[in-house]
Amino acid sequence: MPEFQKLSREEIEALTPGKKPSQRARIREEYQNFLRDIHPGEGGEVQVAEGENRTTIRNRLKAAAKALDKKISFLRTRGDILRFRVEA
C-alpha cells in the first residue's frame, strides 16, 4: 500500500516551479520595502556586508527609489557604510 502525506498550501507553493519570485525580484522587493517608509527629508544608512559591493548596493538603492518615485542622494562616507537622504 502506498504512503499518503498531506501537504500544506505553503509546502505546495514551495514545490511548484515558477511560482517563487526570482532572487533578483526578492532583492528588489527587500530594497523597496526598506525605502517605502523613508519620507523626504529623512535618510538611511546601510552597512555593507563582507563580500558585497558598495556600488551594487548603491545601484540597487537608486533603482528601488526610482521604482517608488523617490529621489535619493548619497552622503560621502568611508568604509563599509552607505548613507543617503530622500529628497523632496
C-alpha positions in Angstrom: 0.0 0.0 0.0 1.4 3.5 -0.8 2.0 6.0 1.9 0.0 9.2 1.7 1.0 12.5 3.1 -1.0 15.7 3.2 0.9 18.9 2.1 0.0 22.4 3.3 -0.6 25.2 0.9 2.9 26.7 1.8 4.5 23.3 1.0 2.8 23.1 -2.3 3.8 26.6 -3.3 7.4 25.9 -2.3 7.4 22.8 -4.5 5.7 24.4 -7.5 8.2 25.6 -10.1 7.8 29.1 -11.5 5.7 30.2 -8.6 8.5 31.6 -6.5 9.9 35.0 -7.2 13.4 35.1 -8.6 16.4 36.1 -6.4 16.5 39.4 -8.3 12.9 40.0 -7.6 13.3 39.2 -3.9 16.3 41.5 -3.6 14.4 44.3 -5.4 11.4 43.9 -3.1 13.7 44.0 0.0 15.2 47.3 -1.1 11.8 48.8 -1.9 10.3 47.7 1.4 13.3 49.4 3.2 12.8 52.7 1.2 9.0 52.7 1.4 8.8 54.1 4.9 11.5 56.7 4.5 10.0 60.1 3.6 11.5 63.3 2.1 14.0 64.8 4.5 14.7 61.5 6.2 17.5 59.2 5.3 19.1 55.9 5.9 22.3 54.0 6.5 23.3 50.7 5.0 26.1 48.5 6.5 27.9 46.8 3.6 28.4 43.1 4.5 31.7 41.4 3.7 31.7 40.1 0.2 29.2 42.7 -1.0 29.9 45.5 -3.4 29.2 49.2 -2.4 28.5 50.1 -6.0 26.0 47.3 -6.4 24.1 48.2 -3.2 24.1 51.9 -4.2 22.7 51.0 -7.7 20.0 48.8 -6.1 19.0 51.6 -3.7 18.8 54.0 -6.7 16.7 51.6 -8.7 14.3 50.9 -5.7 14.0 54.7 -5.2 13.2 55.2 -8.8 10.5 52.5 -8.8 8.9 54.2 -5.8 9.1 57.7 -7.5 11.6 58.9 -4.9 14.9 60.7 -5.4 17.8 59.9 -3.2 21.2 61.5 -2.8 24.2 59.8 -1.2 26.3 61.4 1.5 30.1 60.8 1.4 31.2 58.0 3.7 34.3 55.9 4.1 34.5 52.2 4.8 31.6 49.8 4.8 28.7 52.3 5.3 26.4 54.0 2.8 24.3 56.9 3.9 21.6 58.6 1.9 18.9 61.1 2.1 15.4 61.1 0.4 15.0 64.4 -1.4 11.7 66.3 -1.6 
